[in-house]
Structure formats: structure tokens, C-alpha cells
Amino acid sequence: MGLHVYPVSIQSVHPPIRCLWSRPSPEFRTGPTVIYFHGLNSNRNQIFQETYLPLAEAIQALHYNLFAVELRHHGERRTNKESTAVQNWLAEFAKNASNPFADALTDIHAIVDFLLEKKIATPDRIAVTGLSWGAMHALYALTAEPRIHTGAALLPVCQIRSLIELKPLAHHPLLQQYEPLHYIKGLAPKPLLFVTAQNDT
């Protein structure tokens, strides 16, 4: 691929956050950093595969660091590896074992802490992007984490209750509380690029 990609594990939360770090060169250097959140039923490899690879290559060409991360209940961090992320989600809600939205925000803060502690990024040069469900997490990150300064939402989920897979939870108060549209109101003055498809509302 021509990319300089290294596995990283952030140990400050449990289970650890698994990441893939793409550097602009083999040598370590502090620089602008983009955090990437993958789609719901994908994993941290997504941005380095097939149609998404040009995005990773473009980020490297800009001499930025790229961190593709696994938030809790997603990808390799699913509680039950035999079921999809959506099925894991539904199981978490049924058990009331944890709040997956709050867990995601905890992970996001830990990722930014890691980037700064390891001097991978400077506090004024951190951005986020994500695809679909991951773009929703990018919106959360922009609103809830002051050390993230800009971002791009690619085909973002903006209304969780509109997803067919989560229809059984349409009236769950947690879904209403974490609707991305509620978060967007608090995003200004940070710049945000929306990339949407023809039928997105």
C-alpha cells in the first residue's frame, strides 16, 4: 500500500482500545492527527481496504498521522465475537449492562489523552472523521471533546431511531438522549464537513 501502519493498544481503559496508526513516514514525529471511527459492522482495518484506501493515502500525503480505532462493542472489541455489532448492541441494552454511548465517549477521551501523552499530536491539531455509525461518533467527539478542533462526517447517522436494525429500541430514552442531532447544536464554532448521499435527509 505504501502506508506506514503500526498496531497500537491503548491500555488506560478496559478492554484496551485497539488502533492502527498510519504515520506519514517510518520515523516518529509529532504532527497533525486524524482519528477515524469505522462503520458499525466493520473494524479498524476499514480505512485501509478497498474503496476507503484513497482516504488513508490522502491523509498520509498531507503528512498527518491517522488513527483508526475500535470503540467498545465494535469490531474486535465486541463482547460476543460470533454476533454482529448490532446484535451486541441489542444484547447490551437488554442486559442494561452498560451505556454504549457513554462508553464511546470515555474511549474518545482516552484516545485523545494517549495522543497527547505520547506526543503523537499537539492539542491544537487533532481532527476526527468517520463513516456512517463512525461519523456519528465523530459528531459526539467534536461536541464532547474540546481538544478536537475539526472533523468530517462521511454519510453520518444523524437519527439513530431511523435505523431499521434499532427499530425495537426506537422509544428507548437512551437513544433519544444520544441522538446525534442533539449534539450537533453544541458543535459551533468548530468547522465540520458533511459528506452525504443523494437520499440522506
BAGUMAR-524318 format. One line per field, with one value per atom (N, C-alpha, C): z, y, x; atom name; residue number from 1. Coordinates in nm, 3 decimals. Example, Ala and Ser with C-alpha at 12.3 -4.5 7.8 and 13.67 -1.06 7.14 Angstrom:
BEGIN
up: (0.780  0.780  0.780  0.708  0.714  0.787);
north: (-0.569  -0.450  -0.330  -0.225  -0.106  0.003);
east: (1.319  1.230  1.320  1.285  1.367  1.290);
atom: (N  CA  C  N  CA  C);
n: (1  1  1  2  2  2);
! end
This chain:
BEGIN
up: (0.000  0.000  0.000  0.046  0.060  0.186  0.276  0.402  0.514  0.612  0.727  0.843  0.860  0.952  1.066  1.189  1.307  1.403  1.461  1.561  1.693  1.758  1.887  1.978  2.108  2.208  2.319  2.343  2.449  2.574  2.678  2.794  2.907  2.892  3.004  3.030  2.940  2.962  2.943  2.991  2.977  2.905  2.802  2.744  2.668  2.648  2.579  2.441  2.399  2.268  2.165  2.067  1.960  1.847  1.799  1.695  1.588  1.472  1.368  1.342  1.356  1.341  1.209  1.121  0.993  1.006  0.988  1.002  0.865  0.852  0.723  0.680  0.775  0.743  0.846  0.819  0.919  1.049  1.042  1.163  1.245  1.377  1.466  1.454  1.446  1.453  1.504  1.583  1.627  1.510  1.495  1.384  1.391  1.297  1.291  1.284  1.353  1.365  1.341  1.263  1.234  1.299  1.378  1.438  1.348  1.312  1.223  1.299  1.292  1.351  1.237  1.240  1.131  1.145  1.042  1.042  1.144  1.173  1.284  1.272  1.156  1.140  1.073  1.080  1.023  1.136  1.107  1.208  1.171  1.252  1.235  1.103  1.036  0.907  0.794  0.816  0.707  0.621  0.684  0.609  0.526  0.553  0.478  0.372  0.342  0.249  0.136  0.020  -0.095  -0.118  -0.120  -0.162  -0.064  0.059  0.159  0.162  0.096  0.099  0.048  -0.058  -0.102  0.006  0.100  0.209  0.300  0.333  0.416  0.345  0.216  0.139  0.131  0.119  0.113  0.246  0.357  0.490  0.508  0.462  0.473  0.383  0.264  0.170  0.227  0.317  0.383  0.499  0.525  0.635  0.771  0.776  0.902  0.954  1.086  1.148  1.131  1.119  1.111  1.214  1.301  1.399  1.369  1.324  1.307  1.434  1.501  1.637  1.646  1.747  1.779  1.908  1.899  2.020  2.079  2.205  2.271  2.199  2.201  2.140  1.988  1.931  1.786  1.744  1.618  1.562  1.649  1.677  1.757  1.906  1.946  2.089  2.121  2.032  2.061  2.175  2.260  2.371  2.317  2.218  2.156  2.011  1.985  1.851  1.747  1.793  1.699  1.644  1.702  1.657  1.605  1.530  1.472  1.580  1.543  1.636  1.678  1.583  1.616  1.718  1.698  1.794  1.930  1.932  2.059  2.126  2.046  2.099  2.164  2.092  2.143  2.272  2.278  2.400  2.516  2.490  2.596  2.651  2.561  2.605  2.685  2.639  2.707  2.849  2.866  2.998  3.084  3.019  3.089  3.154  3.089  3.148  3.145  3.044  3.033  2.938  2.932  2.841  2.725  2.608  2.499  2.451  2.463  2.421  2.515  2.645  2.744  2.733  2.707  2.688  2.571  2.461  2.345  2.380  2.456  2.494  2.585  2.676  2.761  2.675  2.575  2.485  2.408  2.361  2.283  2.366  2.490  2.578  2.600  2.616  2.639  2.516  2.398  2.274  2.264  2.293  2.287  2.393  2.514  2.619  2.569  2.506  2.456  2.351  2.257  2.151  2.207  2.312  2.370  2.461  2.542  2.634  2.558  2.446  2.366  2.266  2.270  2.182  2.034  2.002  1.864  1.798  1.877  1.828  1.925  1.876  1.963  1.984  2.096  2.129  2.030  1.947  1.853  1.713  1.695  1.561  1.562  1.624  1.625  1.556  1.463  1.390  1.397  1.363  1.359  1.227  1.187  1.076  1.100  1.028  1.044  0.937  0.923  0.821  0.885  0.846  0.888  1.041  1.104  1.252  1.311  1.247  1.293  1.280  1.177  1.162  1.277  1.326  1.444  1.563  1.580  1.689  1.666  1.541  1.512  1.560  1.541  1.589  1.742  1.809  1.955  1.998  1.929  1.967  1.953  1.845  1.822  1.928  1.973  2.071  2.213  2.246  2.385  2.421  2.321  2.349  2.298  2.390  2.348  2.277  2.291  2.229  2.083  2.036  1.894  1.828  1.719  1.666  1.535  1.461  1.335  1.294  1.193  1.152  1.024  0.976  0.857  0.886  0.861  0.882  0.746  0.723  0.595  0.604  0.533  0.535  0.679  0.759  0.903  0.938  1.042  1.106  1.192  1.159  1.235  1.317  1.289  1.366  1.392  1.512  1.546  1.533  1.575  1.577  1.438  1.336  1.199  1.142  1.212  1.162  1.178  1.071  1.073  1.184  1.199  1.297  1.441  1.466  1.603  1.625  1.531  1.547  1.679  1.728  1.856  1.972  1.956  2.065  2.037  1.941  1.895  2.008  2.111  2.220  2.346  2.334  2.450  2.484  2.610  2.647  2.617  2.620  2.592  2.447  2.356  2.215  2.194  2.262  2.248  2.303  2.414  2.477  2.389  2.315  2.238  2.088  2.049  1.908  1.860  1.753  1.708  1.680  1.634  1.604  1.729  1.847  1.970  1.995  1.957  1.980  1.884  1.762  1.660  1.704  1.782  1.828  1.907  1.975  2.059  1.991  1.861  1.792  1.758  1.725  1.685  1.796  1.760  1.627  1.552  1.586  1.517  1.373  1.277  1.139  1.120  1.044  1.017  0.872  0.806  0.669  0.673  0.613  0.594  0.452  0.435  0.303  0.305  0.228  0.234  0.097  0.099  -0.024  -0.068  -0.188  -0.250  -0.166  -0.102  -0.031  0.119  0.166  0.308  0.338  0.454  0.491  0.590);
north: (-0.122  0.000  0.126  0.115  0.236  0.313  0.256  0.323  0.268  0.352  0.311  0.287  0.163  0.130  0.044  0.081  0.012  -0.015  -0.136  -0.162  -0.091  -0.041  0.029  -0.020  -0.033  -0.068  0.035  0.098  0.198  0.127  0.121  0.037  0.109  0.236  0.313  0.283  0.211  0.170  0.019  -0.039  -0.184  -0.210  -0.296  -0.356  -0.253  -0.280  -0.182  -0.145  -0.023  0.026  -0.016  -0.092  -0.135  -0.032  0.003  0.106  0.061  0.121  0.114  0.256  0.275  0.408  0.414  0.501  0.526  0.655  0.645  0.761  0.812  0.940  0.994  0.946  0.893  0.840  0.733  0.647  0.545  0.605  0.725  0.788  0.851  0.843  0.907  1.057  1.124  1.270  1.317  1.422  1.485  1.561  1.550  1.622  1.620  1.688  1.686  1.541  1.512  1.374  1.367  1.268  1.243  1.110  1.112  0.991  0.944  0.815  0.760  0.657  0.675  0.580  0.504  0.372  0.291  0.271  0.212  0.183  0.076  0.064  -0.019  -0.164  -0.224  -0.366  -0.388  -0.288  -0.301  -0.309  -0.277  -0.278  -0.176  -0.170  -0.066  -0.078  -0.194  -0.211  -0.139  -0.095  -0.048  0.060  0.156  0.268  0.229  0.110  0.064  -0.041  -0.049  -0.151  -0.089  -0.144  -0.122  0.026  0.060  0.195  0.303  0.267  0.368  0.396  0.310  0.325  0.462  0.518  0.651  0.758  0.745  0.841  0.830  0.706  0.686  0.739  0.714  0.761  0.914  0.976  1.122  1.184  1.122  1.172  1.162  1.051  1.036  1.136  1.160  1.255  1.397  1.426  1.557  1.564  1.450  1.439  1.445  1.384  1.373  1.230  1.217  1.086  1.047  0.918  0.866  0.754  0.767  0.664  0.604  0.479  0.405  0.326  0.349  0.298  0.208  0.120  0.034  0.085  0.142  0.178  0.053  0.061  -0.055  -0.103  -0.235  -0.301  -0.302  -0.264  -0.259  -0.343  -0.384  -0.451  -0.563  -0.560  -0.665  -0.653  -0.547  -0.528  -0.567  -0.639  -0.689  -0.790  -0.787  -0.882  -1.024  -1.040  -1.170  -1.165  -1.227  -1.220  -1.297  -1.384  -1.464  -1.386  -1.272  -1.193  -1.057  -0.991  -0.861  -0.753  -0.636  -0.524  -0.485  -0.489  -0.455  -0.554  -0.683  -0.783  -0.763  -0.727  -0.696  -0.577  -0.477  -0.358  -0.394  -0.470  -0.507  -0.587  -0.673  -0.751  -0.661  -0.560  -0.466  -0.392  -0.349  -0.279  -0.371  -0.495  -0.590  -0.617  -0.624  -0.652  -0.528  -0.410  -0.285  -0.291  -0.363  -0.386  -0.260  -0.178  -0.057  0.039  0.159  0.260  0.271  0.211  0.210  0.350  0.446  0.582  0.645  0.633  0.686  0.615  0.483  0.408  0.465  0.499  0.554  0.687  0.771  0.900  0.880  0.782  0.751  0.711  0.627  0.584  0.702  0.791  0.906  0.994  1.020  1.100  1.029  0.896  0.819  0.822  0.820  0.826  0.959  1.068  1.200  1.212  1.162  1.161  1.091  0.975  0.895  0.972  1.033  1.107  1.219  1.284  1.395  1.346  1.243  1.191  1.135  1.069  1.009  1.109  1.232  1.340  1.304  1.230  1.199  1.320  1.389  1.507  1.622  1.744  1.861  1.896  1.960  1.979  2.063  2.139  2.226  2.165  2.041  1.982  1.840  1.823  1.692  1.706  1.615  1.614  1.474  1.464  1.335  1.318  1.194  1.161  1.021  0.986  0.853  0.830  0.704  0.664  0.610  0.665  0.614  0.617  0.501  0.495  0.561  0.542  0.607  0.757  0.807  0.952  1.008  0.928  0.969  0.989  0.897  0.911  1.033  1.065  1.186  1.310  1.310  1.423  1.431  1.315  1.314  1.371  1.324  1.365  1.515  1.571  1.714  1.796  1.747  1.822  1.803  1.680  1.646  1.660  1.666  1.668  1.800  1.893  2.026  2.024  1.916  1.910  1.863  1.832  1.801  1.926  1.969  2.102  2.105  1.996  1.996  1.852  1.834  1.698  1.691  1.568  1.540  1.419  1.434  1.326  1.268  1.142  1.076  0.989  1.027  0.955  0.932  1.037  1.018  0.969  0.885  0.853  0.973  1.039  1.157  1.132  1.022  0.985  0.835  0.799  0.658  0.580  0.642  0.570  0.541  0.600  0.572  0.445  0.389  0.269  0.147  0.072  -0.046  -0.142  -0.161  -0.259  -0.222  -0.092  -0.047  -0.005  -0.040  -0.007  -0.057  -0.178  -0.224  -0.130  -0.045  0.045  0.190  0.209  0.345  0.438  0.386  0.471  0.461  0.396  0.384  0.523  0.564  0.700  0.725  0.621  0.639  0.679  0.619  0.656  0.800  0.840  0.978  1.075  1.039  1.127  1.147  1.041  1.047  1.064  1.110  1.139  1.240  1.208  1.299  1.441  1.456  1.591  1.679  1.617  1.697  1.746  1.665  1.700  1.808  1.805  1.899  2.044  2.065  2.201  2.263  2.178  2.229  2.230  2.208  2.191  2.322  2.424  2.552  2.606  2.673  2.723  2.630  2.503  2.414  2.388  2.390  2.360  2.212  2.179  2.041  2.027  1.925  1.892  1.773  1.786  1.675  1.625  1.496  1.432  1.337  1.371  1.294  1.237  1.141  1.077  1.137  1.103  1.167  1.155  1.039  1.016  1.044  1.095  1.131  1.249  1.242  1.350  1.444);
east: (0.082  0.000  0.085  0.210  0.290  0.259  0.179  0.146  0.234  0.263  0.342  0.244  0.199  0.090  0.144  0.107  0.155  0.039  0.031  -0.073  -0.041  -0.144  -0.130  -0.241  -0.210  -0.311  -0.308  -0.422  -0.433  -0.486  -0.403  -0.430  -0.501  -0.531  -0.587  -0.734  -0.800  -0.939  -0.948  -1.058  -1.079  -1.210  -1.208  -1.088  -1.006  -0.876  -0.790  -0.845  -0.814  -0.857  -0.753  -0.797  -0.707  -0.710  -0.592  -0.581  -0.484  -0.498  -0.396  -0.348  -0.219  -0.159  -0.086  -0.132  -0.064  0.014  0.147  0.234  0.275  0.301  0.344  0.482  0.561  0.693  0.726  0.824  0.859  0.911  0.967  1.021  0.908  0.922  0.824  0.836  0.721  0.721  0.586  0.589  0.465  0.405  0.274  0.213  0.062  -0.003  -0.149  -0.198  -0.308  -0.355  -0.505  -0.545  -0.686  -0.726  -0.833  -0.888  -1.002  -1.001  -1.104  -1.188  -1.321  -1.417  -1.484  -1.477  -1.532  -1.683  -1.742  -1.885  -1.922  -2.050  -2.097  -2.053  -2.070  -2.037  -1.903  -1.815  -1.682  -1.580  -1.453  -1.349  -1.241  -1.136  -1.035  -0.959  -0.967  -0.899  -0.971  -1.095  -1.179  -1.112  -1.049  -0.994  -0.871  -0.817  -0.701  -0.741  -0.869  -0.917  -1.000  -0.986  -1.074  -1.106  -1.235  -1.276  -1.234  -1.199  -1.163  -1.013  -0.934  -0.789  -0.743  -0.804  -0.758  -0.767  -0.862  -0.871  -0.749  -0.710  -0.590  -0.467  -0.458  -0.342  -0.339  -0.457  -0.463  -0.420  -0.461  -0.422  -0.271  -0.213  -0.067  0.004  -0.052  0.011  0.014  -0.079  -0.081  0.018  0.087  0.184  0.115  -0.006  -0.080  -0.069  -0.075  -0.097  -0.243  -0.269  -0.405  -0.420  -0.521  -0.550  -0.686  -0.689  -0.814  -0.837  -0.950  -0.969  -1.093  -1.090  -1.205  -1.268  -1.388  -1.460  -1.524  -1.565  -1.624  -1.750  -1.770  -1.886  -1.878  -1.764  -1.748  -1.628  -1.628  -1.512  -1.461  -1.330  -1.267  -1.298  -1.365  -1.396  -1.539  -1.605  -1.739  -1.733  -1.833  -1.839  -1.853  -1.939  -1.963  -1.915  -1.800  -1.740  -1.821  -1.912  -1.991  -2.110  -2.141  -2.256  -2.210  -2.297  -2.263  -2.262  -2.212  -2.210  -2.351  -2.446  -2.584  -2.639  -2.612  -2.659  -2.595  -2.467  -2.401  -2.467  -2.500  -2.566  -2.698  -2.780  -2.911  -2.898  -2.797  -2.774  -2.735  -2.652  -2.612  -2.734  -2.822  -2.942  -3.034  -3.046  -3.134  -3.085  -2.954  -2.897  -2.884  -2.892  -2.862  -2.725  -2.632  -2.500  -2.415  -2.434  -2.354  -2.424  -2.374  -2.426  -2.327  -2.358  -2.261  -2.222  -2.314  -2.283  -2.181  -2.205  -2.110  -1.976  -1.980  -1.855  -1.775  -1.845  -1.777  -1.710  -1.779  -1.721  -1.600  -1.607  -1.491  -1.372  -1.398  -1.291  -1.233  -1.319  -1.273  -1.179  -1.217  -1.130  -0.996  -1.001  -0.877  -0.787  -0.846  -0.767  -0.694  -0.765  -0.701  -0.592  -0.620  -0.517  -0.391  -0.409  -0.297  -0.217  -0.286  -0.218  -0.131  -0.181  -0.106  0.007  -0.022  0.080  0.200  0.173  0.281  0.342  0.293  0.343  0.329  0.223  0.190  0.125  0.043  -0.027  -0.009  -0.035  -0.041  -0.188  -0.223  -0.364  -0.442  -0.373  -0.443  -0.454  -0.408  -0.404  -0.462  -0.579  -0.645  -0.780  -0.807  -0.934  -0.994  -1.123  -1.190  -1.264  -1.277  -1.364  -1.418  -1.521  -1.580  -1.684  -1.720  -1.816  -1.943  -2.058  -2.188  -2.200  -2.203  -2.209  -2.085  -1.971  -1.848  -1.855  -1.927  -1.944  -2.027  -2.122  -2.198  -2.103  -2.009  -1.912  -1.822  -1.794  -1.717  -1.793  -1.924  -2.006  -2.003  -2.014  -2.002  -1.866  -1.760  -1.624  -1.605  -1.655  -1.641  -1.713  -1.826  -1.905  -1.853  -1.810  -1.779  -1.632  -1.544  -1.400  -1.339  -1.310  -1.262  -1.127  -1.050  -0.917  -0.924  -1.043  -1.063  -1.119  -1.058  -1.087  -1.165  -1.167  -1.240  -1.268  -1.354  -1.384  -1.463  -1.477  -1.557  -1.646  -1.775  -1.872  -1.910  -1.873  -1.896  -2.022  -2.127  -2.256  -2.302  -2.312  -2.334  -2.474  -2.480  -2.608  -2.644  -2.753  -2.795  -2.921  -2.991  -3.109  -3.102  -3.057  -3.037  -3.167  -3.276  -3.404  -3.458  -3.396  -3.441  -3.378  -3.278  -3.211  -3.300  -3.315  -3.403  -3.361  -3.228  -3.179  -3.216  -3.235  -3.261  -3.406  -3.493  -3.634  -3.693  -3.654  -3.709  -3.679  -3.579  -3.538  -3.578  -3.667  -3.698  -3.740  -3.806  -3.856  -3.770  -3.657  -3.568  -3.513  -3.520  -3.475  -3.327  -3.246  -3.104  -3.081  -3.158  -3.145  -3.187  -3.291  -3.337  -3.233  -3.173  -3.073  -2.951  -2.912  -2.788  -2.811  -2.929  -2.950  -2.844  -2.773  -2.665  -2.713  -2.836  -2.884  -2.885  -2.904  -2.898  -2.756  -2.657  -2.518  -2.470  -2.520  -2.475  -2.499  -2.603  -2.635  -2.521  -2.443  -2.335  -2.199  -2.197  -2.070  -2.000  -2.075  -2.016  -1.925  -1.814  -1.776  -1.680  -1.673  -1.579  -1.626  -1.534  -1.573  -1.598  -1.702  -1.739  -1.779  -1.724  -1.764  -1.857  -1.975  -2.068  -2.054  -2.033  -2.037  -2.156  -2.259  -2.384  -2.419  -2.509  -2.555  -2.689  -2.730  -2.845  -2.973  -2.992  -3.117  -3.108  -2.993  -2.983  -3.074  -3.139  -3.232  -3.163);
atom: (N  CA  C  N  CA  C  N  CA  C  N  CA  C  N  CA  C  N  CA  C  N  CA  C  N  CA  C  N  CA  C  N  CA  C  N  CA  C  N  CA  C  N  CA  C  N  CA  C  N  CA  C  N  CA  C  N  CA  C  N  CA  C  N  CA  C  N  CA  C  N  CA  C  N  CA  C  N  CA  C  N  CA  C  N  CA  C  N  CA  C  N  CA  C  N  CA  C  N  CA  C  N  CA  C  N  CA  C  N  CA  C  N  CA  C  N  CA  C  N  CA  C  N  CA  C  N  CA  C  N  CA  C  N  CA  C  N  CA  C  N  CA  C  N  CA  C  N  CA  C  N  CA  C  N  CA  C  N  CA  C  N  CA  C  N  CA  C  N  CA  C  N  CA  C  N  CA  C  N  CA  C  N  CA  C  N  CA  C  N  CA  C  N  CA  C  N  CA  C  N  CA  C  N  CA  C  N  CA  C  N  CA  C  N  CA  C  N  CA  C  N  CA  C  N  CA  C  N  CA  C  N  CA  C  N  CA  C  N  CA  C  N  CA  C  N  CA  C  N  CA  C  N  CA  C  N  CA  C  N  CA  C  N  CA  C  N  CA  C  N  CA  C  N  CA  C  N  CA  C  N  CA  C  N  CA  C  N  CA  C  N  CA  C  N  CA  C  N  CA  C  N  CA  C  N  CA  C  N  CA  C  N  CA  C  N  CA  C  N  CA  C  N  CA  C  N  CA  C  N  CA  C  N  CA  C  N  CA  C  N  CA  C  N  CA  C  N  CA  C  N  CA  C  N  CA  C  N  CA  C  N  CA  C  N  CA  C  N  CA  C  N  CA  C  N  CA  C  N  CA  C  N  CA  C  N  CA  C  N  CA  C  N  CA  C  N  CA  C  N  CA  C  N  CA  C  N  CA  C  N  CA  C  N  CA  C  N  CA  C  N  CA  C  N  CA  C  N  CA  C  N  CA  C  N  CA  C  N  CA  C  N  CA  C  N  CA  C  N  CA  C  N  CA  C  N  CA  C  N  CA  C  N  CA  C  N  CA  C  N  CA  C  N  CA  C  N  CA  C  N  CA  C  N  CA  C  N  CA  C  N  CA  C  N  CA  C  N  CA  C  N  CA  C  N  CA  C  N  CA  C  N  CA  C  N  CA  C  N  CA  C  N  CA  C  N  CA  C  N  CA  C  N  CA  C  N  CA  C  N  CA  C  N  CA  C  N  CA  C  N  CA  C  N  CA  C  N  CA  C  N  CA  C  N  CA  C  N  CA  C  N  CA  C  N  CA  C  N  CA  C  N  CA  C  N  CA  C  N  CA  C  N  CA  C  N  CA  C  N  CA  C  N  CA  C  N  CA  C  N  CA  C  N  CA  C  N  CA  C  N  CA  C  N  CA  C  N  CA  C  N  CA  C  N  CA  C  N  CA  C  N  CA  C  N  CA  C  N  CA  C  N  CA  C  N  CA  C  N  CA  C  N  CA  C  N  CA  C  N  CA  C  N  CA  C  N  CA  C  N  CA  C  N  CA  C  N  CA  C  N  CA  C  N  CA  C  N  CA  C  N  CA  C);
n: (1  1  1  2  2  2  3  3  3  4  4  4  5  5  5  6  6  6  7  7  7  8  8  8  9  9  9  10  10  10  11  11  11  12  12  12  13  13  13  14  14  14  15  15  15  16  16  16  17  17  17  18  18  18  19  19  19  20  20  20  21  21  21  22  22  22  23  23  23  24  24  24  25  25  25  26  26  26  27  27  27  28  28  28  29  29  29  30  30  30  31  31  31  32  32  32  33  33  33  34  34  34  35  35  35  36  36  36  37  37  37  38  38  38  39  39  39  40  40  40  41  41  41  42  42  42  43  43  43  44  44  44  45  45  45  46  46  46  47  47  47  48  48  48  49  49  49  50  50  50  51  51  51  52  52  52  53  53  53  54  54  54  55  55  55  56  56  56  57  57  57  58  58  58  59  59  59  60  60  60  61  61  61  62  62  62  63  63  63  64  64  64  65  65  65  66  66  66  67  67  67  68  68  68  69  69  69  70  70  70  71  71  71  72  72  72  73  73  73  74  74  74  75  75  75  76  76  76  77  77  77  78  78  78  79  79  79  80  80  80  81  81  81  82  82  82  83  83  83  84  84  84  85  85  85  86  86  86  87  87  87  88  88  88  89  89  89  90  90  90  91  91  91  92  92  92  93  93  93  94  94  94  95  95  95  96  96  96  97  97  97  98  98  98  99  99  99  100  100  100  101  101  101  102  102  102  103  103  103  104  104  104  105  105  105  106  106  106  107  107  107  108  108  108  109  109  109  110  110  110  111  111  111  112  112  112  113  113  113  114  114  114  115  115  115  116  116  116  117  117  117  118  118  118  119  119  119  120  120  120  121  121  121  122  122  122  123  123  123  124  124  124  125  125  125  126  126  126  127  127  127  128  128  128  129  129  129  130  130  130  131  131  131  132  132  132  133  133  133  134  134  134  135  135  135  136  136  136  137  137  137  138  138  138  139  139  139  140  140  140  141  141  141  142  142  142  143  143  143  144  144  144  145  145  145  146  146  146  147  147  147  148  148  148  149  149  149  150  150  150  151  151  151  152  152  152  153  153  153  154  154  154  155  155  155  156  156  156  157  157  157  158  158  158  159  159  159  160  160  160  161  161  161  162  162  162  163  163  163  164  164  164  165  165  165  166  166  166  167  167  167  168  168  168  169  169  169  170  170  170  171  171  171  172  172  172  173  173  173  174  174  174  175  175  175  176  176  176  177  177  177  178  178  178  179  179  179  180  180  180  181  181  181  182  182  182  183  183  183  184  184  184  185  185  185  186  186  186  187  187  187  188  188  188  189  189  189  190  190  190  191  191  191  192  192  192  193  193  193  194  194  194  195  195  195  196  196  196  197  197  197  198  198  198  199  199  199  200  200  200  201  201  201);
! end
